Amino acid sequence: MRIAIPLAAGRLSAHFGHCESFALLDVDVDSKQVLKREDVPAPPHEPGLLPRWLAERQATVIIAGGKGQRAQDLFAEQGIQVVVGAPAETPERLVVAFLAGTLQVGTNTCDH
């Protein structure tokens, strides 16, 4: 499984489409461990680009603070699961909590 997390200042960015970079974390679901982390600069903002761009990087899950419904649908079309309402934490903390089933998500911070 590869989990993508949008970053700003090393933590989850509240503005998915305008983040600085993405942390791509390869995880072992059975052992619930992070195997590898790669940070990649975000591409220039372009509507509809991120679902394809992250799919090309083999992301299977995205953990986000907020994401509009249309964007969620575009990610689903690429086979990518979207988790919204996550807190502004470090990628490792978010992924460990997600794998353990303890990730506390709040409201979706995006309304478009």
N, C-alpha and C positions, 0 to 999 in steps of 0.2 A: 504494500500500500504506500502511496506517495501522497503526503498531505501538503497543501500549499497554504501559506499564511501571508497576507499582505502586511508589510512593515512600514513603520515610521519611527525613527529613533530607537530601533531595536525591539519594539513591541508591536502588537497587533494594531494596525491602522484602522481608524473608524471610517476612513474614506477609501474603500476598496479600489475604485477606479482611478484614484489619484495618489496611490501609495508610492513610496520611494523605491521599494524593492519587494521581492517575495522570498520567503524562506521556503525551500522545498525539503521536506523531511521524509526520508525513506524509513519505514517502520516495519517491525516484525509484529504482526497482529497476535500471534500465539504467545510470544514471550513479552509482549507489550513494551518493547524497547525501541528507542530511536537508534537506527543503524548508521545514518549519515545525514548531514545537513549541508545544503548548498544554498547560498544566498545569490540571487540573480537580480540585476537591475530591472525595474518594471519597464515595459515598452511605453512609447508615447501613448497618451490617452487617445483612444479611437473607439467609438461605439461598436460593440460586437467583437472586438479583437481578443479580449482576454479569455473567453471560453476556448477559442481555438488555440491560442498561444499556450495556455496552461495544459490543454489536452496534448499538444505536441511535446510537452515536457513530462508527460505521463502522470499528471496529477489525477488522483481518483477521488480526493476529498478536499474541500476548501473550508477552512474555519475563518469566519468573518464576523465583524462587529455588526455590519448591516449590508443588505443587498436587496435591491428592488426585485419585485416579482418577475418582471420580464428578464432581468439578468439571471435570476435563478433558473428560469425556464431554459435559457440559452445554455447554461452549464449542464442542466439535465440532458439536453439534446446531445451533449458531448460525453455523457456517461459519468459526469462528475457530481458527487453528492455535495450539497452545500449545507453547512451548519451556520446559522446566523444568531446574533445576540451574544457572542462571546466577549469576555472582558479584555481590556488592553493589557495583556500579560505577555511574557516572553513566549516564543514559539515552543520551546521545550515544555514549559508548564502546561500550555494549552494541549499539546499532543499527548502528554502523559495522562492528563485528566480525561481527554477524549477516549483514549484507549482503555482507561479504567472504568469508563462509563460514569464518571463523576464531574464532567464538565458542566459548570453552571452557566446556562445561557439565559439572557434576559430578553428584552424586547428588541426587535429588529430596528436598528437605528436609521434605516434608509426607507424613505417613503415614495421613492420614484423608481 
